[in-house]
Amino acid sequence: MQAKSSYEDIMEFAGPIKDGIFEFIQSLENFLSPFDRWKILFVSAFVTYYVVQFLNMQSDGIYNGLKNFVFKWYRRLPIIKGIVQKKLKKTYDDMEHSINKTCANVPYLMELPDKKMTHEQVINLAKKYRNMGNVEWNSGRCSGTVYSGEEDLTKLATEIYGMFAWSNPLHADVFPDVRKMEAEVVRMCCNLFNGSKESCGTMTSGGTESIMLACKVYRDLAYERGIQKPEILCAVSAHAAFDKSAEYFRMKIVHVPVDKSGAVDIGKMRQKINRNTCMLVGSAPSFPHGIIDPMIEIAKLGKRYNIPVHTDCCLGGFIVPFMDKAGYPIRPFDFRLDGVTSISADTHKYGYAPKGSSVILYKEKKYLRKQIFSAVDWPGGIYASPTFAGSRAGAIIAACWATMLYMGEKGYVESTKAILDCRADMEKKLRKIKGIYVIGKPEATVIAIASDDFNIYRLSDAMTKLGWNLNALQYPSSIHICLTLTHTKQGVVDKFIKDINQSVSEILKNPKEELNGMAAMYGAAQSVPDRGLIGEVATSFIEACYNTNATK
């Protein structure tokens, strides 16, 4: 989700609300001072209600829990609720306009055409749509997003996709070709992550599905052990897909702080383990800062307490397995570790396959069996499927299979070395720029930068104006660039460093300048206690993406 300057409108009421909270508490204290019986009863009910709410909260701490609760309660007051709704409406309208302005010259299709369109007409219309984007991703100006873009690979994937466009692995008897291809992709990945013959898994539609399937498996295993509220234990830097899993599957997620290096604090992870913990999570690497968690230590905790351990390699799945051979030594993180029971890895990132493919791998078949769904009494016949989807695009599987064969081990080692060399070069040069610093010690493909001298989102705004598309992070305020093959092109790193230098120098001329744009939005957003309010803004953005109203 890209930040828009209009977001700052919704934050105008944040200050009065926080001031109002203090006034409310003072008024409540004066009101209860005589300590009549009914007032004591009121206080008791209030405290009891808060305790119940607090116990159902995630591990945000007592201070944050109380602050969030009071803020949510205060928002329900009629006058405040009206202000909030008015600001949310304005924000939604501004987002809708911003999203639709790129489509101003290409009206939305609201109904089916009266007559079928010709091949040429459809292609011409698609070309109009294709030209609406204005970010030059193929020039290395995007963080992540497109991981290869190589012309020959694109042609191969397109041809293979066409060959298998109508295939569906749900019907394995009709399409034995894609069934075989999927089995081969999974086996190649199991071997890549040093799995034994017992290792297994499936392909999925992406990293989120891979992660969610693992969480579902461990939740069900926890239920069998009598755990009624299974808990996911992971670093605050773990991917949001774990939070999504917790919400979808009625689990509790417990976030562990990271240490100074940016990796999960293993001591605090150990302290948070309890009888409800159903899985431990480590990232290799984490999305925000590109730091690899200490998987050896996490795996030992898993063995000690008999808790499954998941290694999230969604981002680095086809980077970290090749780092040793590329000249960048890395500690074990995969099935070589006795405690690691599952791994998620995206083939559609550094595996360079087209979007829509990932793998979820398990050390033993007993875990996979918990993932497979079967309905044996359905009138439509015996139904079974391995993932959330029933029908799946066989063409995506075939294109992934073809990509892996095209790249081969040598190709992946070479691309890994090229990207990591690029990262090392860029990181070295960034560390020399006064006014910013690199977070932790990046080991893979992500470099996150922050500043103690100015609001780092000002730098993001400045780089956006120069044509770059970077990722904004929070807690702490920072931005990152995720390097891909597009960044290894001649001159890209030097251009990036030049633009960073130029932008930082300009900002340092007036580091305390009034904020606007993304800087204002993110700064205000992080100060709002009720994160649900920010969630409403994010939800409005998604809703606006589906709105087909004409731009005014």
C-alpha positions in Angstrom: 0.0 0.0 0.0 1.5 3.3 -1.0 1.1 6.3 1.3 -0.6 9.4 0.1 -0.2 12.9 1.4 -4.0 13.1 2.1 -3.5 10.6 4.9 -2.4 13.4 7.2 -6.0 14.7 7.3 -7.1 11.7 9.3 -4.4 12.4 11.9 -5.7 15.9 12.7 -7.9 14.6 15.4 -5.2 12.4 17.1 -3.9 15.2 19.3 -7.3 16.3 20.7 -8.2 12.7 21.4 -5.0 12.1 23.4 -5.6 15.3 25.3 -9.1 14.2 25.9 -8.0 10.9 27.4 -6.1 12.7 30.1 -9.1 15.0 30.9 -11.4 11.9 31.0 -9.2 10.2 33.5 -9.1 13.3 35.7 -12.9 13.6 35.5 -13.3 10.0 36.4 -11.1 10.3 39.4 -13.1 13.3 40.7 -16.3 11.5 40.1 -15.3 8.5 42.1 -13.7 10.4 45.0 -16.6 9.9 47.5 -16.3 6.1 47.1 -20.0 5.4 47.4 -21.0 1.8 47.1 -22.5 2.1 43.6 -19.4 4.0 42.5 -17.1 1.2 43.8 -19.3 -1.2 41.9 -18.8 0.9 38.8 -15.0 0.9 39.3 -15.0 -2.8 39.9 -17.0 -3.5 36.7 -14.8 -1.2 34.7 -11.6 -2.8 36.0 -13.0 -6.3 35.5 -14.0 -5.5 31.9 -10.5 -4.1 31.2 -8.8 -7.2 32.7 -10.9 -9.5 30.5 -10.1 -7.3 27.4 -6.4 -7.3 28.4 -6.2 -11.0 28.7 -7.6 -11.4 25.2 -5.0 -8.9 23.8 -1.8 -9.8 22.1 1.4 -9.3 24.1 1.6 -5.5 23.8 2.3 -4.9 27.5 0.2 -3.4 30.3 0.9 0.3 29.3 0.1 -0.2 25.7 -2.9 -2.4 26.4 -4.4 0.2 28.7 -3.7 3.0 26.3 -5.2 1.2 23.4 -8.3 0.3 25.4 -9.0 3.8 26.6 -8.4 5.2 23.2 -10.9 2.8 21.6 -13.5 3.6 24.3 -13.0 7.3 23.8 -13.5 7.0 20.1 -17.0 5.7 20.7 -18.2 9.0 22.2 -20.7 10.4 19.7 -18.9 13.7 19.0 -15.5 12.0 18.5 -17.1 9.2 16.5 -18.5 11.8 14.1 -15.2 13.5 13.6 -13.5 10.2 13.0 -16.0 9.1 10.4 -15.8 12.4 8.6 -12.1 12.2 8.4 -12.2 8.6 7.2 -14.7 9.5 4.5 -12.4 12.3 3.2 -9.4 10.0 3.3 -11.3 7.3 1.4 -12.3 9.9 -1.3 -8.8 11.1 -1.6 -7.4 7.6 -2.0 -10.0 6.7 -4.6 -9.1 9.8 -6.6 -5.4 9.1 -6.3 -5.8 5.4 -7.4 -8.1 6.3 -10.3 -6.2 9.2 -11.7 -3.9 6.9 -13.7 -7.0 5.4 -15.3 -8.5 8.8 -16.3 -8.2 8.2 -20.0 -9.3 4.5 -19.9 -12.8 4.2 -18.6 -13.8 1.2 -16.4 -15.7 -1.6 -18.1 -18.9 -2.0 -16.1 -20.7 -4.6 -18.2 -19.9 -7.3 -20.7 -19.7 -6.0 -24.3 -22.8 -6.6 -26.4 -20.7 -8.5 -29.0 -17.5 -10.4 -28.4 -14.3 -8.4 -29.1 -11.8 -9.5 -31.6 -8.3 -10.8 -30.7 -6.8 -7.5 -32.0 -9.3 -5.4 -30.0 -8.5 -7.2 -26.8 -4.8 -6.9 -27.3 -5.0 -3.2 -28.1 -7.1 -2.6 -25.0 -4.6 -4.6 -22.9 -1.8 -2.4 -24.2 -3.6 0.7 -23.1 -3.9 -0.8 -19.6 -0.3 -1.9 -19.7 0.9 1.7 -20.3 -0.9 3.2 -17.3 2.0 2.4 -15.0 4.7 5.0 -14.6 7.3 3.1 -12.5 10.3 1.9 -14.5 10.8 -1.4 -12.7 13.0 -2.9 -15.4 15.6 -0.1 -14.8 16.2 -1.2 -11.2 14.3 1.5 -9.5 11.9 -0.7 -7.6 12.5 -2.4 -4.2 11.8 -6.1 -4.8 8.6 -6.4 -6.9 10.1 -7.9 -10.1 13.0 -10.3 -9.3 14.3 -11.2 -12.8 12.6 -9.8 -15.9 15.2 -11.5 -18.1 14.0 -11.6 -21.7 14.8 -15.2 -22.5 13.2 -16.5 -19.3 10.1 -14.4 -20.0 9.7 -16.0 -23.4 10.2 -19.5 -22.0 7.7 -18.9 -19.2 5.2 -17.4 -21.6 5.5 -20.4 -24.0 5.2 -23.0 -21.3 2.2 -21.2 -19.7 0.4 -21.3 -23.1 1.1 -25.0 -23.4 -0.6 -25.7 -20.0 -3.1 -22.9 -19.9 -6.1 -25.2 -19.3 -4.5 -27.7 -17.0 -5.6 -28.3 -13.4 -3.8 -30.5 -10.9 -7.1 -31.2 -9.0 -7.7 -33.6 -11.8 -4.5 -35.6 -11.6 -5.9 -38.4 -13.8 -6.6 -35.9 -16.6 -3.4 -33.9 -16.2 -0.6 -36.3 -15.2 1.9 -33.8 -16.7 1.4 -31.0 -14.2 1.0 -33.5 -11.3 4.5 -34.8 -12.2 5.9 -31.3 -12.5 4.6 -30.3 -9.1 6.0 -33.4 -7.5 9.4 -32.7 -9.1 9.4 -29.0 -8.0 8.6 -30.1 -4.4 11.3 -32.8 -4.4 13.9 -30.5 -5.9 13.1 -27.9 -3.1 13.2 -30.6 -0.4 16.7 -31.6 -1.5 17.7 -28.0 -1.8 16.9 -27.5 1.9 18.7 -30.7 2.8 15.6 -32.8 3.5 15.6 -36.6 3.8 13.5 -39.0 1.8 10.8 -38.4 4.4 10.6 -34.7 3.6 7.6 -33.6 1.6 5.4 -30.7 0.8 3.2 -29.0 -1.8 3.2 -26.0 -4.0 1.0 -23.0 -3.1 -0.1 -19.7 -4.5 2.5 -17.7 -2.6 4.3 -17.2 0.7 1.2 -16.2 2.6 -0.5 -19.4 1.8 2.6 -21.4 2.6 2.9 -19.8 6.0 -0.8 -20.1 6.7 -0.8 -23.8 5.9 2.0 -24.4 8.3 0.2 -22.5 11.0 -3.0 -24.5 10.4 -1.0 -27.8 10.7 0.5 -26.8 14.0 -2.8 -25.5 15.3 -4.4 -28.8 14.6 -1.6 -30.7 16.3 -2.0 -28.4 19.3 -5.7 -29.2 19.5 -4.9 -32.9 19.6 -2.6 -32.2 22.6 -5.5 -30.4 24.4 -4.3 -26.9 23.8 -7.4 -24.7 23.3 -5.7 -21.4 22.4 -2.5 -22.3 20.4 0.1 -19.6 20.3 2.5 -18.6 17.5 5.8 -17.4 18.9 7.8 -15.2 16.5 9.9 -12.0 16.3 8.3 -8.7 15.8 10.1 -8.7 12.4 8.4 -11.9 11.3 6.1 -11.6 8.2 2.6 -10.3 8.7 1.3 -13.6 7.2 1.8 -15.0 10.7 -0.5 -12.3 12.2 -3.0 -13.1 9.4 -2.9 -16.8 10.2 -3.5 -16.0 13.9 -6.6 -14.0 13.0 -8.0 -16.5 10.5 -7.4 -19.6 12.6 -8.3 -18.1 16.0 -4.8 -18.5 17.3 -2.8 -16.1 19.5 0.4 -14.5 18.2 3.1 -13.5 20.6 5.8 -11.2 19.3 9.3 -11.3 20.6 11.6 -8.2 20.5 14.7 -8.2 18.3 18.2 -7.6 19.7 20.6 -4.9 18.5 21.6 -6.9 15.5 18.0 -7.0 14.3 17.6 -10.8 14.9 15.1 -12.2 17.3 16.2 -12.0 21.0 16.6 -15.7 21.7 16.6 -15.2 25.5 13.3 -13.4 25.4 11.9 -16.0 23.0 12.7 -18.7 25.6 11.0 -16.7 28.3 7.8 -16.4 26.3 7.4 -20.2 25.7 4.5 -21.7 27.6 2.2 -24.7 27.5 0.1 -23.1 24.7 3.1 -22.4 22.4 2.4 -24.5 19.3 5.2 -23.3 17.0 8.4 -21.2 17.0 9.2 -19.1 14.0 12.5 -17.8 12.6 13.1 -15.8 9.4 15.9 -16.4 6.9 15.9 -13.5 6.3 13.3 -11.1 7.7 11.5 -8.9 5.3 12.0 -5.5 7.1 15.8 -5.5 7.7 17.1 -8.6 5.8 18.5 -10.1 9.1 18.6 -13.9 9.5 17.4 -15.1 12.8 19.5 -17.6 14.9 17.9 -20.7 13.6 20.3 -23.0 15.4 19.3 -21.7 18.7 15.6 -21.6 17.8 15.8 -25.2 16.7 17.4 -26.2 20.0 14.5 -24.5 21.8 12.1 -26.5 19.7 13.7 -29.8 20.5 14.0 -28.9 24.2 10.4 -28.1 24.6 9.0 -30.4 21.9 7.6 -27.5 19.8 7.6 -27.5 16.0 10.0 -24.9 14.4 9.2 -23.1 11.1 11.9 -21.4 9.1 10.4 -18.7 6.9 12.5 -18.5 3.7 9.7 -16.9 1.6 11.9 -14.0 0.7 15.3 -15.7 0.7 14.3 -19.2 -0.4 16.4 -19.2 -3.5 19.1 -17.0 -2.1 20.2 -18.5 1.2 20.6 -22.1 0.0 23.2 -20.9 -2.5 25.0 -18.4 -0.3 27.8 -20.8 0.7 28.6 -21.7 -2.9 28.4 -18.0 -3.9 31.1 -17.1 -1.4 28.9 -15.8 1.4 29.0 -18.3 4.3 25.8 -18.8 6.3 24.9 -20.7 9.4 22.6 -23.7 9.0 18.9 -22.8 8.9 17.2 -25.7 7.2 16.3 -29.4 7.7 19.9 -30.0 8.7 18.8 -28.7 12.1 17.1 -31.4 14.0 14.4 -29.1 15.4 13.3 -27.5 12.1 10.1 -29.1 11.0 8.9 -26.9 8.2 10.1 -24.4 5.7 8.3 -21.9 3.4 10.1 -20.7 0.3 8.8 -18.6 -2.6 9.7 -19.8 -6.1 8.2 -16.6 -7.5 10.8 -14.4 -5.9 14.4 -15.3 -6.3 13.3 -18.6 -7.8 12.4 -16.3 -10.7 9.2 -18.2 -11.6 6.1 -16.1 -12.6 4.0 -14.8 -9.7 1.7 -17.2 -8.0 4.0 -20.0 -6.8 5.6 -21.0 -3.5 6.3 -24.2 -1.6 5.6 -25.4 1.9 7.9 -28.2 3.0 7.8 -30.5 6.0 10.5 -32.7 7.5 8.1 -35.6 7.9 4.9 -36.8 6.3 2.9 -36.6 9.5 2.8 -32.9 9.2 1.7 -32.9 5.6 -1.2 -35.2 6.5 -2.6 -32.5 8.7 -2.5 -30.1 5.8 -4.5 -32.3 3.4 -8.3 -31.9 3.5 -10.7 -34.7 2.7 -14.5 -34.9 2.6 -15.5 -38.6 2.3 -19.3 -38.3 2.7 -20.0 -35.6 0.1 -22.7 -36.6 -2.4 -20.4 -35.2 -5.1 -17.9 -38.0 -4.4 -14.8 -38.3 -2.3 -13.1 -35.0 -2.3 -9.5 -34.2 -1.2 -7.2 -31.3 -1.8 -3.7 -30.5 -0.5 -4.0 -26.6 -0.1 -6.7 -24.0 0.4 -7.6 -23.9 -3.3 -9.4 -26.8 -5.0 -8.7 -26.1 -8.7 -5.3 -24.6 -9.2 -3.5 -23.2 -12.3 -1.5 -25.9 -13.7 0.2 -23.4 -16.0 1.7 -21.7 -13.0 3.2 -25.0 -11.8 4.5 -25.7 -15.3 6.1 -22.3 -15.6 7.8 -22.7 -12.2 9.1 -26.1 -13.1 10.4 -24.8 -16.4 12.1 -21.8 -14.7 13.9 -24.1 -12.2 15.2 -26.3 -15.0 16.2 -23.2 -17.0 18.2 -21.7 -14.1 19.8 -24.9 -12.8 22.0 -24.8 -9.7 24.8 -22.9 -11.5 22.4 -20.2 -12.6 21.0 -19.7 -9.1 24.5 -19.6 -7.6 25.6 -17.0 -10.2 22.5 -14.8 -9.6 22.9 -15.1 -5.9 26.5 -14.0 -6.1 25.6 -11.1 -8.4 22.9 -9.8 -6.1 25.0 -10.2 -2.9 28.0 -8.5 -4.5 25.6 -5.7 -5.3 24.2 -5.6 -1.8 27.7 -5.5 -0.3 28.8 -2.7 -2.6 25.6 -0.6 -1.9 25.8 -1.3 1.9 29.4 -0.2 2.0 28.6 3.1 0.2 25.5 3.8 2.3 27.5 3.4 5.5 29.7 6.3 4.4 26.8 8.8 4.0 26.5 11.1 7.0 23.0 11.5 8.4 21.8 7.9 7.9 22.8 4.5 9.1 22.2 0.9 8.0 20.1 -1.2 10.5 22.0 -4.3 11.7 24.2 -6.4 9.5 22.2 -7.5 6.4 23.1 -11.0 5.3 20.9 -11.4 2.3 19.3 -9.0 -0.2 17.7 -6.3 1.9 19.3 -3.1 3.2 17.3 -1.0 5.7 18.3 2.5 6.6 17.3 5.0 9.3 18.4 8.3 10.7 18.9 10.0 14.0 19.1 13.4 12.4 15.8 13.7 10.5 12.5 11.9 9.7 13.6 9.1 7.4 10.4 9.2 5.5 11.5 12.6 4.1 14.2 10.6 2.3 11.6 8.2 1.0 9.5 11.1 -0.4 12.6 12.6 -2.0 13.6 9.4 -3.6 10.1 8.8 -4.9 10.3 12.2 -6.7 13.5 11.0 -8.3 11.8 7.9 -9.7 12.7 5.3 -7.0 10.1 3.0 -5.3 11.3 2.0 -1.8 9.5 0.3 1.1 8.5 2.3 4.2 9.0 0.5 7.5 7.9 1.3 11.1 9.0 0.5 14.6 11.7 1.8 14.1 11.0 4.4 11.4 13.1 3.3 8.4 13.0 2.4 4.7 14.5 -0.4 2.8 15.5 -1.5 -0.6 15.2 -5.2 -1.6 17.8 -5.9 -4.3 17.0 -8.1 -7.3 18.7 -8.9 -10.6 17.5 -5.6 -12.0 19.7 -3.8 -9.5 22.8 -5.6 -10.8 22.6 -3.8 -14.1 25.5 -1.4 -14.9 25.2 1.9 -13.1 22.1 1.2 -11.0 24.0 1.2 -7.6 26.0 4.3 -8.4 22.8 6.1 -9.5 21.0 5.1 -6.3 23.9 6.2 -4.1 24.1 9.5 -5.9 20.4 10.2 -5.5 20.6 9.2 -1.8 23.5 11.5 -1.2 21.8 14.4 -3.0 18.6 13.9 -1.1 20.2 13.6 2.3 22.3 16.7 1.7 19.2 18.6 0.8 17.3 17.4 3.9 20.2 18.2 6.3 20.0 21.8 5.3 16.8 22.0 7.3 16.4 18.6 9.2 13.5 19.9 11.3 11.4 21.2 8.5 7.7 20.6 8.8 6.7 17.2 7.6 4.3 16.4 4.7 3.5 13.5 2.4 4.6 10.1 3.6 6.8 11.6 6.3 3.7 13.3 8.0 1.5 10.2 7.5 3.8 7.6 9.0 4.9 9.9 11.8 1.3 10.6 12.8 0.2 7.0 12.3 2.9 5.6 14.6 1.7 7.9 17.4 -1.9 6.8 17.3 -2.5 4.3 20.2 -5.5 2.7 18.5 -3.9 0.6 15.7 -7.4 -0.3 14.6 -7.8 3.2 13.3 -4.8 2.8 11.1 -6.3 -0.6 10.1 -9.4 1.2 8.9 -7.3 3.4 6.7 -5.6 0.4 5.2 -8.9 -1.4 4.7 -10.2 1.7 2.9 -7.2 1.6 0.6 -8.0 -2.0 -0.4 -11.7 -1.0 -0.9 -10.7 1.9 -3.1 -8.7 -0.4 -5.3 -11.9 -2.2 -6.3 -14.0 0.9 -6.8 -14.9 1.5 -10.4 -16.2 5.1 -10.0 -15.0 7.5 -12.7 -12.3 10.0 -11.6 -13.8 13.4 -11.1 
